[in-house]
Amino acid sequence: MRRALVAWSGGKDSALALAAAREDGSLDVVGLLTAVTPEFDRISIHGTRRSILLAQADRLGLMLFEAAIQAGADNAAYERAWSTALSRAREAVGSVDAVVYGDLFLTDVRAYRERQCEQLQVEPIFPIWGWPTAEVAKQVIREGYVAYLTCVDTQQLDAGFAGRLFDADLLRDLPASVDPCGERGEFHTVVVNAPTYSSAISVRRGERVLREARFNYCDFEIARLT
């Protein structure tokens, strides 16, 4: 059986890929591999707080290995950080044979990951590759995943979508030009409940911030019980 890490963004596609990998009898998922930006204490690109990331790993019962990437880092810095995180994972859990990705159809992204994995001597696995994204989006909702939009690319989608629940109403409201899963980077999500979680993560919406005059982020934080 191949031992695998899941490239975990905290969003719905990586959550689906994890579920599919766990159903694959030839894979043993031994941890999560996530790019984080230390100065923001958040998942890179998605903008999800690290506290939520830690809660996700806890709910999944998986070890988390973080690739620390500075804001504005280039691909070379990203690749060094990813390699370092993979090495730490191997020190902690033993052999790692594969990395699982939640990519759906972007062939250039897949080719990049394949080249990177070849250098790292791991097999890239794409368990949800080629799944029709309109059906994937409906599956997310049907199977009980609860996700919110954390970031919207305002060059592709109205900023008002940031912070919205990923539900049937959202899918209905998306313009035809936007992929239902946001595969072209139109939006990113955070999963706060899933069939694979031991319990839901209670969150509350915070402020909205526009960065780089383009990306509208909606902050989410873990809700404190009173």
C-alpha positions, 0 to 999 in steps of 0.5 A: 500500500502506498503511503500518501500525503494530501496537498491540503488547501483547507477548501472543498476540492482538497477535502473531496480529494482526501475522501476519494484517496481514503476510499482508494484501497491502494492508498494510506493517507498519513498526513496533510501538506499545506502551504502557509504564510507565516507573517499572516498566520494563514493558509497561502492564497486561500487566506484561511486562519492557521487556527482553522487549519489546525482544527481541520487537521484535528477533526480529520485525525491527521498530522499536519506538515506546513510549508512556510512560504513568505508573502510574494515568494517566487516558485523557487522559494515555494518549491524549497519550502514544499521539499522541506515540509515533505522531508519533515513528514518523512522524518515523522511518519516514515516513507511517503510514496505519493502526494494527493491533489484536488485539481480538476482540469487545469492541465498546466497546473497538473503538469507543474505538479507532476514535474515537481513530484518527479523531483521530490521522488513521490507519485502525484495522485489526482483522484478527482481529475476530470470530474465535471465541475458542475456535478462536483459542486452539487456533490459537495452540497449533497454529501454534507460538506459545509464551506464558505468562500474566503477569497474572490478574484474581483476580476472574475467575480463580484466581491460580494460573493466573499464570505458566502456559504457554498450552497445551491443559492450560490451556485444559482447566482454564479455567472455563467463565466465562472466555474462552479468549483472556482477551478480557474481561481475565481474563488477559494473556500474553507471547509468547516464541516465534512463527512470525514470530520469528527465534528464541525468547526464553529466559525464566524465571519469577520472583516472583508479586505481587498488586497492587491487591488484585486482579491477580496478576502472575507476573514473567518475565525473560530467562534468562542463559546460563551 
